[in-house]
């Protein structure tokens, strides 16, 4: 009997926040709580460049892809 491969899913719940900001609102170049080991790098790209990076495989993270697709579907930009 051949083994059967079944798709795997997760029950992770994600919350995305979409909002406008200006450069004047930024306090630092990155973010995160240092005492919790967080080191968040902020990367600003043109929207079409980010979409191209999905096609090229440069952006592989599913959460990032979902958010970019949401922005595209809702015509937010």
N, C-alpha and C positions, 0 to 999 in steps of 0.2 A: 504494500500500500504506500502511495506517495504522500509525503508530508504536505499539509495545506498551509499556505501562508495567509494569515488574516490581517487586514489593516489594523493598525493600532491608533488609538485616539487618546487624548488627554482631556481632563476636565478643568484645566486651568482657565481662570476667568481673567480677562484683560480689561483694563480701563484706559482708554485713550482720551487725551485732552487736546483739543484743537483750539488755538486762540492766536490772535495777532499780538505782536510785540514790536517794540522799536529798540534800536541799539541803545537808546538812553535808559531803557529799563534793565539792561544787563548789568549785574554787579561785578561779575568775574567772567573769565573766558570759559570756565567749565562749571562743574557742580558736584554735588554729592557731599556726604558727611565723612570727613577725613577719619574720625574715630571709628567709623563703621567700615573702613576700607574701601569706600566708594571713590571712584575717580571717573567722573563723567566728562567725556569729551564732546563738545558741541561742534557739529559739522554742518555748515550752511551750504546748501547746493541749490542751483536752479531746479525747479520741479522737473522739467524735461530731462535734465541731466540725471536726476535720481531715477527716473523711469528707465532711462537708457542703461543705468548701472544694474537694474534688475535683469534686463535682457542680456547683458554681457556677463552676468554672474558675479559682479563685484558686490552687489547687495544680495545676500543669501538669507538673511534673518527673516523668518516668517512674520514676526510682529511688525517689522519695518515695512515689509511688502504689503501687509494688510492695511496699514495706515496710509501708505501711498495710494493704494487702490481705492480706499475709501474717499480720499481727497479727490481722486479722478472721477469716481462715480457720482459724487455729490457736487462736482464743479465748484469746489471751494476756492480754488485759485484761478 
